[in-house]
Amino acid sequence: MIDISHPHRLDATAVRAVVQTIADKLAERFEMGNCWEGEALVFSRAGVEGRISLLPGQVRVTAQLGFPYSMMQSMVEEEIQRVLAQRLG
């Protein structure tokens, strides 16, 4: 299970736009579907289910990885942290 929180200083509209941009890239790169459920973007594809929750002052990414992605969990976590730091500061 992946559970990563990252702080930000953006307003609600800006952080939502950043998260949507990230989700669009995931959809393009990994054929991953996504949709908004309130203040969370839910994403999935075969072997991966997760959500990016917009919280006051932070973004929280949670994901359940099935096989074979679970074998690469540390690499996936590092990439999530890198993208969040790049996009949210």
A tleap script that builds the chain and sets N, CA, C and O, in Angstrom:
source leaprc.protein.ff14SB
mol = sequence {
  NMET ILE ASP ILE SER HIE PRO HIE ARG LEU
  ASP ALA THR ALA VAL ARG ALA VAL VAL GLN
  THR ILE ALA ASP LYS LEU ALA GLU ARG PHE
  GLU MET GLY ASN CYS TRP GLU GLY GLU ALA
  LEU VAL PHE SER ARG ALA GLY VAL GLU GLY
  ARG ILE SER LEU LEU PRO GLY GLN VAL ARG
  VAL THR ALA GLN LEU GLY PHE PRO TYR SER
  MET MET GLN SER MET VAL GLU GLU GLU ILE
  GLN ARG VAL LEU ALA GLN ARG LEU CGLY
}
set mol.1.N position { 0.846 -1.184 0.000 }
set mol.1.CA position { 0.000 0.000 0.000 }
set mol.1.C position { 0.888 1.243 0.000 }
set mol.1.O position { 1.801 1.366 0.816 }
set mol.2.N position { 0.615 2.139 -0.902 }
set mol.2.CA position { 1.323 3.416 -0.966 }
set mol.2.C position { 0.493 4.450 -0.221 }
set mol.2.O position { -0.725 4.514 -0.391 }
set mol.3.N position { 1.144 5.252 0.595 }
set mol.3.CA position { 0.476 6.338 1.323 }
set mol.3.C position { 1.484 7.473 1.484 }
set mol.3.O position { 2.358 7.425 2.350 }
set mol.4.N position { 1.351 8.485 0.643 }
set mol.4.CA position { 2.302 9.597 0.605 }
set mol.4.C position { 1.545 10.908 0.744 }
set mol.4.O position { 0.559 11.136 0.043 }
set mol.5.N position { 2.000 11.761 1.638 }
set mol.5.CA position { 1.442 13.110 1.771 }
set mol.5.C position { 2.514 14.118 1.386 }
set mol.5.O position { 3.698 13.932 1.666 }
set mol.6.N position { 2.066 15.199 0.732 }
set mol.6.CA position { 3.002 16.244 0.317 }
set mol.6.C position { 2.358 17.604 0.562 }
set mol.6.O position { 1.224 17.832 0.141 }
set mol.7.N position { 3.063 18.509 1.237 }
set mol.7.CA position { 2.493 19.838 1.513 }
set mol.7.C position { 2.473 20.711 0.260 }
set mol.7.O position { 3.234 20.491 -0.682 }
set mol.8.N position { 1.596 21.697 0.270 }
set mol.8.CA position { 1.555 22.684 -0.803 }
set mol.8.C position { 1.017 23.999 -0.247 }
set mol.8.O position { 0.442 24.043 0.841 }
set mol.9.N position { 1.215 25.070 -1.017 }
set mol.9.CA position { 0.730 26.398 -0.625 }
set mol.9.C position { -0.206 26.983 -1.679 }
set mol.9.O position { -0.381 28.200 -1.749 }
set mol.10.N position { -0.795 26.139 -2.483 }
set mol.10.CA position { -1.666 26.587 -3.561 }
set mol.10.C position { -3.106 26.713 -3.080 }
set mol.10.O position { -3.508 26.078 -2.105 }
set mol.11.N position { -3.878 27.546 -3.782 }
set mol.11.CA position { -5.301 27.600 -3.456 }
set mol.11.C position { -5.983 26.364 -4.049 }
set mol.11.O position { -5.384 25.638 -4.842 }
set mol.12.N position { -7.229 26.134 -3.663 }
set mol.12.CA position { -7.943 24.914 -4.041 }
set mol.12.C position { -8.033 24.736 -5.557 }
set mol.12.O position { -7.871 23.625 -6.062 }
set mol.13.N position { -8.286 25.810 -6.271 }
set mol.13.CA position { -8.413 25.727 -7.730 }
set mol.13.C position { -7.088 25.348 -8.376 }
set mol.13.O position { -7.053 24.514 -9.281 }
set mol.14.N position { -6.008 25.950 -7.921 }
set mol.14.CA position { -4.689 25.683 -8.493 }
set mol.14.C position { -4.223 24.263 -8.208 }
set mol.14.O position { -3.699 23.596 -9.101 }
set mol.15.N position { -4.406 23.790 -6.986 }
set mol.15.CA position { -3.949 22.440 -6.663 }
set mol.15.C position { -4.778 21.408 -7.423 }
set mol.15.O position { -4.248 20.382 -7.851 }
set mol.16.N position { -6.062 21.670 -7.593 }
set mol.16.CA position { -6.909 20.757 -8.364 }
set mol.16.C position { -6.418 20.688 -9.815 }
set mol.16.O position { -6.387 19.607 -10.404 }
set mol.17.N position { -6.040 21.821 -10.387 }
set mol.17.CA position { -5.529 21.851 -11.757 }
set mol.17.C position { -4.216 21.076 -11.879 }
set mol.17.O position { -4.007 20.357 -12.856 }
set mol.18.N position { -3.339 21.221 -10.895 }
set mol.18.CA position { -2.068 20.489 -10.904 }
set mol.18.C position { -2.324 18.991 -10.839 }
set mol.18.O position { -1.728 18.224 -11.596 }
set mol.19.N position { -3.206 18.572 -9.942 }
set mol.19.CA position { -3.512 17.146 -9.798 }
set mol.19.C position { -4.142 16.610 -11.086 }
set mol.19.O position { -3.836 15.492 -11.501 }
set mol.20.N position { -5.008 17.386 -11.716 }
set mol.20.CA position { -5.611 16.940 -12.979 }
set mol.20.C position { -4.552 16.786 -14.062 }
set mol.20.O position { -4.612 15.850 -14.859 }
set mol.21.N position { -3.587 17.694 -14.098 }
set mol.21.CA position { -2.493 17.590 -15.067 }
set mol.21.C position { -1.690 16.312 -14.842 }
set mol.21.O position { -1.337 15.619 -15.796 }
set mol.22.N position { -1.405 16.003 -13.580 }
set mol.22.CA position { -0.692 14.764 -13.247 }
set mol.22.C position { -1.515 13.564 -13.703 }
set mol.22.O position { -0.976 12.641 -14.314 }
set mol.23.N position { -2.812 13.568 -13.415 }
set mol.23.CA position { -3.689 12.456 -13.792 }
set mol.23.C position { -3.763 12.295 -15.310 }
set mol.23.O position { -3.791 11.173 -15.815 }
set mol.24.N position { -3.795 13.404 -16.029 }
set mol.24.CA position { -3.829 13.342 -17.492 }
set mol.24.C position { -2.571 12.678 -18.039 }
set mol.24.O position { -2.638 11.897 -18.988 }
set mol.25.N position { -1.428 12.988 -17.443 }
set mol.25.CA position { -0.173 12.360 -17.879 }
set mol.25.C position { -0.178 10.863 -17.570 }
set mol.25.O position { 0.291 10.061 -18.378 }
set mol.26.N position { -0.711 10.484 -16.394 }
set mol.26.CA position { -0.826 9.064 -16.055 }
set mol.26.C position { -1.729 8.345 -17.051 }
set mol.26.O position { -1.421 7.241 -17.500 }
set mol.27.N position { -2.841 8.981 -17.389 }
set mol.27.CA position { -3.786 8.388 -18.332 }
set mol.27.C position { -3.129 8.156 -19.691 }
set mol.27.O position { -3.316 7.114 -20.318 }
set mol.28.N position { -2.366 9.138 -20.126 }
set mol.28.CA position { -1.688 9.048 -21.418 }
set mol.28.C position { -0.571 8.012 -21.398 }
set mol.28.O position { -0.432 7.216 -22.327 }
set mol.29.N position { 0.210 8.028 -20.350 }
set mol.29.CA position { 1.396 7.168 -20.280 }
set mol.29.C position { 1.069 5.719 -19.936 }
set mol.29.O position { 1.693 4.797 -20.462 }
set mol.30.N position { 0.080 5.514 -19.043 }
set mol.30.CA position { -0.196 4.167 -18.545 }
set mol.30.C position { -1.616 3.684 -18.819 }
set mol.30.O position { -2.041 2.667 -18.270 }
set mol.31.N position { -2.359 4.408 -19.668 }
set mol.31.CA position { -3.748 4.044 -19.965 }
set mol.31.C position { -4.550 3.876 -18.678 }
set mol.31.O position { -5.243 2.878 -18.480 }
set mol.32.N position { -4.437 4.874 -17.814 }
set mol.32.CA position { -5.064 4.836 -16.503 }
set mol.32.C position { -6.283 5.750 -16.494 }
set mol.32.O position { -6.177 6.935 -16.807 }
set mol.33.N position { -7.441 5.199 -16.136 }
set mol.33.CA position { -8.651 5.997 -16.040 }
set mol.33.C position { -8.675 6.801 -14.752 }
set mol.33.O position { -8.033 6.432 -13.768 }
set mol.34.N position { -9.425 7.913 -14.763 }
set mol.34.CA position { -9.543 8.713 -13.546 }
set mol.34.C position { -10.845 9.492 -13.558 }
set mol.34.O position { -11.402 9.778 -14.618 }
set mol.35.N position { -11.323 9.832 -12.373 }
set mol.35.CA position { -12.504 10.679 -12.232 }
set mol.35.C position { -12.468 11.323 -10.848 }
set mol.35.O position { -11.864 10.795 -9.915 }
set mol.36.N position { -13.129 12.475 -10.738 }
set mol.36.CA position { -13.195 13.182 -9.462 }
set mol.36.C position { -14.377 12.677 -8.647 }
set mol.36.O position { -15.482 12.519 -9.165 }
set mol.37.N position { -14.132 12.428 -7.370 }
set mol.37.CA position { -15.169 12.119 -6.386 }
set mol.37.C position { -15.006 13.140 -5.274 }
set mol.37.O position { -14.232 12.935 -4.339 }
set mol.38.N position { -15.735 14.237 -5.378 }
set mol.38.CA position { -15.581 15.318 -4.407 }
set mol.38.C position { -14.206 15.933 -4.522 }
set mol.38.O position { -13.821 16.417 -5.586 }
set mol.39.N position { -13.464 15.918 -3.430 }
set mol.39.CA position { -12.117 16.497 -3.394 }
set mol.39.C position { -11.032 15.441 -3.552 }
set mol.39.O position { -9.917 15.617 -3.062 }
set mol.40.N position { -11.352 14.351 -4.228 }
set mol.40.CA position { -10.367 13.301 -4.484 }
set mol.40.C position { -10.453 12.854 -5.934 }
set mol.40.O position { -11.542 12.681 -6.482 }
set mol.41.N position { -9.304 12.671 -6.541 }
set mol.41.CA position { -9.237 12.129 -7.882 }
set mol.41.C position { -8.937 10.642 -7.748 }
set mol.41.O position { -7.903 10.257 -7.202 }
set mol.42.N position { -9.832 9.821 -8.240 }
set mol.42.CA position { -9.693 8.370 -8.160 }
set mol.42.C position { -9.128 7.883 -9.491 }
set mol.42.O position { -9.599 8.289 -10.553 }
set mol.43.N position { -8.115 7.010 -9.435 }
set mol.43.CA position { -7.509 6.494 -10.658 }
set mol.43.C position { -7.398 4.981 -10.580 }
set mol.43.O position { -7.287 4.405 -9.498 }
set mol.44.N position { -7.429 4.349 -11.747 }
set mol.44.CA position { -7.319 2.890 -11.766 }
set mol.44.C position { -6.945 2.387 -13.154 }
set mol.44.O position { -7.143 3.051 -14.171 }
set mol.45.N position { -6.410 1.216 -13.140 }
set mol.45.CA position { -6.133 0.398 -14.317 }
set mol.45.C position { -5.887 -1.005 -13.784 }
set mol.45.O position { -5.822 -1.189 -12.569 }
set mol.46.N position { -5.751 -1.968 -14.624 }
set mol.46.CA position { -5.507 -3.328 -14.158 }
set mol.46.C position { -4.265 -3.344 -13.269 }
set mol.46.O position { -3.180 -2.963 -13.708 }
set mol.47.N position { -4.424 -3.780 -12.031 }
set mol.47.CA position { -3.304 -3.888 -11.108 }
set mol.47.C position { -3.013 -2.670 -10.261 }
set mol.47.O position { -2.116 -2.708 -9.419 }
set mol.48.N position { -3.759 -1.570 -10.466 }
set mol.48.CA position { -3.520 -0.345 -9.695 }
set mol.48.C position { -4.856 0.337 -9.400 }
set mol.48.O position { -5.665 0.564 -10.300 }
set mol.49.N position { -5.070 0.655 -8.131 }
set mol.49.CA position { -6.227 1.454 -7.728 }
set mol.49.C position { -5.755 2.453 -6.694 }
set mol.49.O position { -5.017 2.101 -5.775 }
set mol.50.N position { -6.181 3.709 -6.841 }
set mol.50.CA position { -5.746 4.696 -5.867 }
set mol.50.C position { -6.535 5.979 -5.942 }
set mol.50.O position { -7.488 6.111 -6.709 }
set mol.51.N position { -6.106 6.928 -5.116 }
set mol.51.CA position { -6.754 8.238 -5.088 }
set mol.51.C position { -5.750 9.292 -4.673 }
set mol.51.O position { -4.799 9.031 -3.936 }
set mol.52.N position { -5.992 10.489 -5.171 }
set mol.52.CA position { -5.219 11.659 -4.778 }
set mol.52.C position { -6.202 12.584 -4.086 }
set mol.52.O position { -7.071 13.175 -4.728 }
set mol.53.N position { -6.061 12.707 -2.781 }
set mol.53.CA position { -6.989 13.506 -1.979 }
set mol.53.C position { -6.432 14.903 -1.776 }
set mol.53.O position { -5.263 15.078 -1.434 }
set mol.54.N position { -7.291 15.899 -1.992 }
set mol.54.CA position { -6.912 17.293 -1.785 }
set mol.54.C position { -7.335 17.691 -0.382 }
set mol.54.O position { -8.525 17.776 -0.080 }
set mol.55.N position { -6.358 17.931 0.463 }
set mol.55.CA position { -6.598 18.305 1.851 }
set mol.55.C position { -6.069 19.719 2.062 }
set mol.55.O position { -5.239 20.183 1.279 }
set mol.56.N position { -6.526 20.410 3.094 }
set mol.56.CA position { -6.002 21.759 3.352 }
set mol.56.C position { -4.476 21.730 3.529 }
set mol.56.O position { -3.971 21.136 4.482 }
set mol.57.N position { -3.757 22.363 2.623 }
set mol.57.CA position { -2.308 22.457 2.738 }
set mol.57.C position { -1.528 21.222 2.360 }
set mol.57.O position { -0.304 21.211 2.492 }
set mol.58.N position { -2.198 20.174 1.891 }
set mol.58.CA position { -1.464 18.982 1.479 }
set mol.58.C position { -2.255 18.145 0.484 }
set mol.58.O position { -3.478 18.245 0.382 }
set mol.59.N position { -1.520 17.325 -0.237 }
set mol.59.CA position { -2.086 16.347 -1.152 }
set mol.59.C position { -1.686 14.987 -0.605 }
set mol.59.O position { -0.543 14.787 -0.196 }
set mol.60.N position { -2.633 14.049 -0.600 }
set mol.60.CA position { -2.340 12.702 -0.111 }
set mol.60.C position { -2.612 11.709 -1.231 }
set mol.60.O position { -3.703 11.683 -1.802 }
set mol.61.N position { -1.612 10.896 -1.538 }
set mol.61.CA position { -1.730 9.873 -2.565 }
set mol.61.C position { -1.756 8.515 -1.877 }
set mol.61.O position { -0.837 8.160 -1.139 }
set mol.62.N position { -2.817 7.765 -2.128 }
set mol.62.CA position { -2.899 6.394 -1.627 }
set mol.62.C position { -3.151 5.486 -2.823 }
set mol.62.O position { -3.891 5.842 -3.740 }
set mol.63.N position { -2.533 4.321 -2.805 }
set mol.63.CA position { -2.712 3.388 -3.917 }
set mol.63.C position { -2.460 1.962 -3.458 }
set mol.63.O position { -1.611 1.688 -2.609 }
set mol.64.N position { -3.216 1.085 -4.044 }
set mol.64.CA position { -3.029 -0.345 -3.832 }
set mol.64.C position { -2.454 -0.899 -5.130 }
set mol.64.O position { -3.048 -0.746 -6.198 }
set mol.65.N position { -1.306 -1.536 -5.031 }
set mol.65.CA position { -0.642 -2.087 -6.203 }
set mol.65.C position { -0.801 -3.595 -6.227 }
set mol.65.O position { -0.485 -4.277 -5.252 }
set mol.66.N position { -1.287 -4.106 -7.333 }
set mol.66.CA position { -1.340 -5.547 -7.522 }
set mol.66.C position { -0.070 -6.017 -8.205 }
set mol.66.O position { 0.819 -5.223 -8.514 }
set mol.67.N position { 0.001 -7.304 -8.432 }
set mol.67.CA position { 1.141 -7.860 -9.142 }
set mol.67.C position { 1.030 -7.434 -10.598 }
set mol.67.O position { -0.085 -7.477 -11.118 }
set mol.68.N position { 2.056 -7.036 -11.291 }
set mol.68.CA position { 3.462 -7.027 -10.936 }
set mol.68.C position { 3.933 -5.700 -10.334 }
set mol.68.O position { 5.096 -5.569 -9.953 }
set mol.69.N position { 3.024 -4.708 -10.249 }
set mol.69.CA position { 3.427 -3.380 -9.774 }
set mol.69.C position { 3.926 -3.390 -8.333 }
set mol.69.O position { 4.776 -2.580 -7.961 }
set mol.70.N position { 3.400 -4.300 -7.527 }
set mol.70.CA position { 3.836 -4.363 -6.125 }
set mol.70.C position { 5.324 -4.682 -6.013 }
set mol.70.O position { 5.961 -4.338 -5.017 }
set mol.71.N position { 5.871 -5.330 -7.019 }
set mol.71.CA position { 7.300 -5.650 -7.013 }
set mol.71.C position { 8.150 -4.390 -7.214 }
set mol.71.O position { 9.346 -4.387 -6.921 }
set mol.72.N position { 7.520 -3.322 -7.716 }
set mol.72.CA position { 8.231 -2.077 -7.997 }
set mol.72.C position { 7.754 -0.947 -7.088 }
set mol.72.O position { 7.893 0.225 -7.439 }
set mol.73.N position { 7.195 -1.283 -5.928 }
set mol.73.CA position { 6.586 -0.270 -5.068 }
set mol.73.C position { 7.541 0.861 -4.710 }
set mol.73.O position { 7.152 2.027 -4.765 }
set mol.74.N position { 8.765 0.550 -4.350 }
set mol.74.CA position { 9.696 1.615 -3.952 }
set mol.74.C position { 9.986 2.558 -5.119 }
set mol.74.O position { 10.111 3.765 -4.914 }
set mol.75.N position { 10.093 2.035 -6.324 }
set mol.75.CA position { 10.319 2.888 -7.500 }
set mol.75.C position { 9.096 3.758 -7.775 }
set mol.75.O position { 9.233 4.929 -8.127 }
set mol.76.N position { 7.910 3.194 -7.617 }
set mol.76.CA position { 6.674 3.951 -7.822 }
set mol.76.C position { 6.576 5.073 -6.789 }
set mol.76.O position { 6.227 6.203 -7.129 }
set mol.77.N position { 6.885 4.760 -5.524 }
set mol.77.CA position { 6.842 5.776 -4.465 }
set mol.77.C position { 7.826 6.912 -4.740 }
set mol.77.O position { 7.489 8.083 -4.566 }
set mol.78.N position { 9.024 6.570 -5.162 }
set mol.78.CA position { 10.028 7.597 -5.477 }
set mol.78.C position { 9.555 8.500 -6.609 }
set mol.78.O position { 9.759 9.713 -6.562 }
set mol.79.N position { 8.930 7.920 -7.621 }
set mol.79.CA position { 8.443 8.717 -8.750 }
set mol.79.C position { 7.295 9.625 -8.319 }
set mol.79.O position { 7.226 10.776 -8.752 }
set mol.80.N position { 6.399 9.130 -7.482 }
set mol.80.CA position { 5.303 9.959 -6.963 }
set mol.80.C position { 5.869 11.138 -6.187 }
set mol.80.O position { 5.447 12.277 -6.385 }
set mol.81.N position { 6.821 10.870 -5.306 }
set mol.81.CA position { 7.425 11.937 -4.508 }
set mol.81.C position { 8.140 12.954 -5.391 }
set mol.81.O position { 8.076 14.154 -5.125 }
set mol.82.N position { 8.809 12.496 -6.423 }
set mol.82.CA position { 9.519 13.389 -7.342 }
set mol.82.C position { 8.535 14.300 -8.080 }
set mol.82.O position { 8.749 15.509 -8.172 }
set mol.83.N position { 7.463 13.715 -8.600 }
set mol.83.CA position { 6.478 14.496 -9.350 }
set mol.83.C position { 5.775 15.498 -8.442 }
set mol.83.O position { 5.566 16.646 -8.833 }
set mol.84.N position { 5.407 15.077 -7.234 }
set mol.84.CA position { 4.749 15.999 -6.304 }
set mol.84.C position { 5.667 17.163 -5.945 }
set mol.84.O position { 5.228 18.312 -5.906 }
set mol.85.N position { 6.928 16.870 -5.684 }
set mol.85.CA position { 7.882 17.935 -5.347 }
set mol.85.C position { 8.062 18.890 -6.529 }
set mol.85.O position { 8.142 20.104 -6.345 }
set mol.86.N position { 8.125 18.344 -7.723 }
set mol.86.CA position { 8.308 19.166 -8.922 }
set mol.86.C position { 7.085 20.046 -9.180 }
set mol.86.O position { 7.233 21.221 -9.517 }
set mol.87.N position { 5.889 19.498 -9.029 }
set mol.87.CA position { 4.664 20.223 -9.385 }
set mol.87.C position { 4.123 21.108 -8.267 }
set mol.87.O position { 3.512 22.146 -8.524 }
set mol.88.N position { 4.356 20.681 -7.008 }
set mol.88.CA position { 3.771 21.409 -5.875 }
set mol.88.C position { 4.795 22.173 -5.045 }
set mol.88.O position { 4.434 22.930 -4.144 }
set mol.89.N position { 6.073 21.970 -5.354 }
set mol.89.CA position { 7.108 22.681 -4.604 }
set mol.89.C position { 7.594 21.934 -3.403 }
set mol.89.O position { 8.466 22.421 -2.684 }
savepdb mol mol.pdb
quit
